[in-house]
Structures are given as C-alpha cells and as structure tokens.
Amino acid sequence: MHLEIVMGQSLREAMLERKKSPGVCPYLTHHSPKARKRSQLDAKLHWNAVTADYLTKSFARAWNDSHA
C-alpha cells in the first residue's frame, strides 16, 4: 500500500535518519524485546515490530512514572 503524508522538516529528518540506521526490522517504529514470548510473536508481523497498543502503553507508563 502506498501512503502519502505531508510532513514537516523535523519529521522528515527523523524518517530519513531512521532509514539510514542499521536494523533488523523493516518497520519505522520497532522495539527489540528483552524476551520473546510466543503470544507476543504471534501478535506481530515481525518479531521487532510493535503491537498496536505498544506506544499507548509505553506513554501511559512514562506518564505515571513521571508523577511518582
């Protein structure tokens, strides 16, 4: 699928920097888990890909930690 997005300069630079960095995941947003559980692997298209709720949960965790 082709998706065309109009982006600002800072996002464009971040995207281009990500494309240059070596990685084992074809996805822009990815995470290398400490442990790989079968249920987590089955929920993703690639073992380094993030699940749909990963960023939401991570943000909520960081938010809660910042108010401790």
Order of alpha helices (4+ residues) and beta strands (2+ residues): alpha-alpha-alpha
